[in-house]
Amino acid sequence: MNKSDLVEILTEQLKTLSRKEVDLIVDTVFDKMTESLSKGDRIEIRGFGSFEVRTRQARQGRNPKSGEKVFVTTRRVPFFKVGKELKERINGGPESEGAEPKQKVSGE
């Protein structure tokens, strides 16, 4: 699912709002989440999960093409931790019983 799929689904469910209004709401939610994370805030959505920013320390890495050693600077990265209820639904809770598990494709 991408953002336009989400807007379409919400527009169908929220019949009193236009697609343009729903699009504005979705954009605003993502903008505010991005703004909060940029400031280092943690976002928690109960039953779904939490978003936070973690700092990855500087390290010695390798260029995958040349094999040459490179220095990777300290950086901040977004991190998502799945909530208990979402994890249960994905891993066989009552809501996921009709869903087929995705098959791993072997390299053979």
N, C-alpha and C positions, 0 to 999 in steps of 0.2 A: 504494500500500500504506500502510495506517495501522498504529498499534500493535496493535490487536486482530487484524488480518490476520497480522501478524508472530507474535503469540502463538499463533494458530491453526496456522500453518505449523510452528512449532517444536514445538508439542504433538503434531502428527501425526508429526513426524520423531523426536522423543525420547519414544518410547512408555513409557519407565520413569518419566517425570515427569507429574504431573497438570497440568491447565490452570492451576490456582491457583499451583502451584509455578513454572511457566514465566512466568506473569504477574508474580510476585514477582521473578524473575531479571531480566526485561526492565525492570521499574520500577527495580530497583537499579542496573542498568547505566546507564540514562538519568540517574538521580539522581546517580550518581558522576561522570558526564561533566559534568553541569550544575555540580556542586560544583567540579570542577577548573577549568572555564572561568571560573567566578565568581571564583576566586582568581587568574586570569590565566595558568594553566598551559596548555600546548599538549598536545593529544592526537593521537598518531600511530598509525594502524592501517595497517600495511604492506600494500601492494597495494590498499588502499581509498582512503585519503586522510588528511588531517589537519585538525583543528579548532583554531582559535585565536581570540583576542579581539583586535580591532584598534580603534584609537582614531580616530574621525572628528573632525577639527578643527571648531571653531565656524565658522559661515559665515553669510552673508546669504542668506536664501531668500525665496520668495514664497508667499503663500497662494494655492492654485490656484483658489479660488472668487472671491476679491475682487481678486487681483492685488497686494494690499498686501505691502510688504516686511516680513519678519519675521526675527528673529535666531534661528538654530538653534544651541543650545549644543553644546559638546563632548560626545561620547558614545562609549561603548564598544559595539561590535557584534560578534556572532559571525561568523566567517568560515570557510568550508570550502574547502580546496584538494584537488581530486581527485587521486588517485594514478595513477601511470603505467599499472599493470595494469588498473585500472577504466576509465580513459580508452580504452585499447586495446580492451577488450571492448565498450564502447559504440560505438566508431567502427570497427566492422568486423572485430573479432577473431573467432576461430573459434567462440566461444560465441554471438555475436550474429547469425550467418548466417541463421538461420531467422526472425529478428525483422523485421517490417516497419517501415521508418522512418516516424515521424509526419509527416503532411502539414501544411504550413502552410496556414491558411485565409486567403484574401485578403478584403479588405474590400469587394469589388465586389458 
